Amino acid sequence: MRLLLLADTHVPVRARGLPTPVWEEVERADLVVHAGDWVVPELLDQLLERSSQLLGCYGNNDGAELRRRLPEVATAELAGLRVGVVHETGQKQGRERRMRAAFPDLDLLVFGHSHIPWDSEYEGLRLLNPGSPTDRRRQPACTYLTLRLQEGRVEDLVLHRLPRR
């Protein structure tokens, strides 16, 4: 199962829309995972229309309409893994331990908020943050992640760096 991981798209505040390479990945993905801060529901509608499947949550910059349509935490069983997506996980110090305690039944947690790519593992919980495809902040590039889930494993994880606009 091929996944595209996104977070912190901030459309249309930080960008008018998603970059073309991201839309190309949407078309290839079996599942798009979005870890919040959509900003407007139109992007949710576009992703629902163009993706095979979508798993997403709302973020701190998402208003009432997105909060009505999306959960704070979304979960799914995928290819033998229990997967969750949440926007905020707090400060980086102690993140792995806090998230393991908060989500004892998950194998993989996708999160956002920081705009900083992250990949770590703690006591059987893999934590991934794709960064942002539209707002690099202090990062060298805007980013997103792709990966495959197969037989209970994360495989072929790639951090994609987008060229500056």
PyMOL commands that set and color helices and strands:
alter all, ss='L'
color gray80, all
select helices_A, chain A and resi 20-28+41-50+64-69+95-102
alter helices_A, ss='H'
color red, helices_A
select strands_A, chain A and resi 2-6+31-34+54-56+73-78+81-86+108-111+118-122+125-129+142-150+153-162
alter strands_A, ss='S'
color yellow, strands_A
deselect
rebuild
show_as cartoon
